[in-house]
Amino acid sequence: QVQLAESGGGLVQPGGSLRLSCAASGRVFSIYLMGWYRQAPGKARELVANMASGDNTNYGDSVKGRFTISRDNAKNTVYLQMNALKPEDTAVYYCHVLSVRGGNYWGQGTQVTVSS
């Protein structure tokens, strides 16, 4: 099992920045991919960004050029730097881990609200 602890959400004005963190514990040696999804009210959960063990990254189209994912393997932590935030970025952001055996693990979610 992998446990995930997220932090860093909150309220920010349009154009502002936030940084999310997600620390993994437990069977961290089994982690292949770490990343973030988000879900806005009434919408499906969507990929924000993820990063595999080889540092290959994927971004959702709506965040490319504004968000940056990074990973500290020594700390088993993944970060999401979010810049130029827009109201449409408002959502609950979930940390996600995919293990080498295909197991999916989710954090409890952290609220990000972009509003003036």
Summary of the structure (lengths in Angstrom):
residues: 116
radius of gyration: 13.4
end to end distance: 39.9
largest distance: 43.5
contacts: 343
relative contact order: 0.32
helix: 5%
strand: 57%
